[in-house]
Amino acid sequence: MWCKTFCKARALWSVIPGTMSGPIRIVAALLGLLVLLIYFGPMIALVRHQEKILFPYPTVSTERLRTLAAAAGAQEVAATTADGLQLYGWHLKAAGRRVLLYFHGNGESVAFSRGVQRAALAQGWDFVSVSPRGYPGSEGSPSPEGLALDARAAWDLVTGPLGYAPDQVVVHGRSLGGGMAGTLLDTIEPAGLVMESTFRSFVSLGRRLFPLYPIRLLLRYRAPTEDVAPRVGYPVLILHGDQDEVIPVSHGQRLAERFPDSRYVEIAGFGHNDNLLLNDPTALAAWRTYLDERLTR
């Protein structure tokens, strides 16, 4: 569509100048240049600075993370990626029987998930969260390719050095973290999966945000969870607010359709930055029930 529009505009532009006087031609040329800048400027920025636009990680010092870990009673852990980076994480223990592997959202760190940590521990679940590359405490810089390696490194840490069997792990991905979890689904068999306020694919989300651009060609981060979903053989819990202004509720609805065994909970009146588990009793109850069912497997 964008190509046809551009080609038609160029053809029209080749006809118009012959009908204009000199000053009008200059004004028209300036307007045409402005239109090109308005259209192609953001597209060029998206291509050249994609990681900075897509992954606005917060700034939290290592010293601050250590202080917060001590206050939370968390053991600091490190996951090593396939390309040799060290990722920073927290490990909190309850009963030692099962673990919630939590992939946090964009603009967050492991310290941002204290409410979820407390809720998991209260349910008798240990808790592990590892920050992706470039996020507070972790080496490297965020990249589309790297996020899949980071998710794998977190899984390998939990099922390797930390000693949990795959069927003792529930993966929980919120927002961007849901996309990270999605990169694992073809290669792991956990006890379960929670997808909270996350997208069906990053391409479909990008098309909504940038409807005039060839997003499929521009985006290096795809996260096509909806394509992998039909092959998942374990129960999945999907939580989404119906007022989500960042990732529309239609994404949660679509994921519920794609996973063969899904339980979909739509939370009325909640947006993207509202913490569903901590602020809505319905979401918390559904999550607790789901975890309890995973304990009895």
Phi, psi and omega in degrees: 000315182297326180291316180298318180298315181295318181295320178294319179297320180294321179294319179294320180298327181289340181268322188297317186306327182294342182260002186252153171278171183305304181300322180293324178297320180296315178298317180297320179296318178295319177296319178297319178296320179297317178299317179297319180295318180297322182280307188277338180302304179298326180294318178296319178298320180297322180288314187281329185236038187301317183295318181293324180287317186279331188234073180280079185287148180282169177251113176224124184290157177299320179298319179294320178298321180294321178296316180293323178297317180296319179294328181275350185074029183263141170274129177283132182230162179231137175247137180255126181278166180297335178261018168088014178270151176259124180253143184265138179210170175241145175230119177242138185246138174249275181255344180080008182268319184223160181222141172263116176267109191253122173259112186282171184276177179294149179070016182237178173219178179298332182286344181283348188259026184302320181297318178293322177302311181298319181296319179295314180298322179295334178271003180085018180253134169292167186221132174227133173222135181235128179283137177296167179305137180087340178279163188313125178093340185260148179285168172084190178231146181301140176208151179302317181291324185290331183297325177293321177294324180293317178299318179295319180297321178295316178299316181295326176296313183294317184269359178249260183304326182279346166085018178268137174286151180308322181280007173255007186244130166250126178268131180235118179242126177250129176055242178304324179299331176294322176295321176296315178301322181298333180289345182266342198295337178281348189235000181232161176226076179282178176289332181184177183216131173245127178244112185246120175050047184240176190255156177289320172198154181288332179295315180295325177291319179296324178296326178289318183285326182230070189295339184268358185252153177282074190302320182300328179279331187273323187280130174269338178264112185259313182044062184277065183303322183296336178284327181276331188310317183298344182265001181278128186255011181238162183294144182232134174255129181240123180242132180206137176277139184282353177250023181295116183268349180261308177241101186306152182300337178300333178292315177297320179297319180294318178297321178299326178287328187277325178285130183298324182234085185237151173239117186254127179236114180258127186258116183289134173083006184252139178260189187292320185270004172278128180283106186299315184294324187271341187244352181232119181299326180295315179296316181296318180296318179296320180293316179297316179299317180299315180295320178299320178295326179288331178293332184268007181293000000 
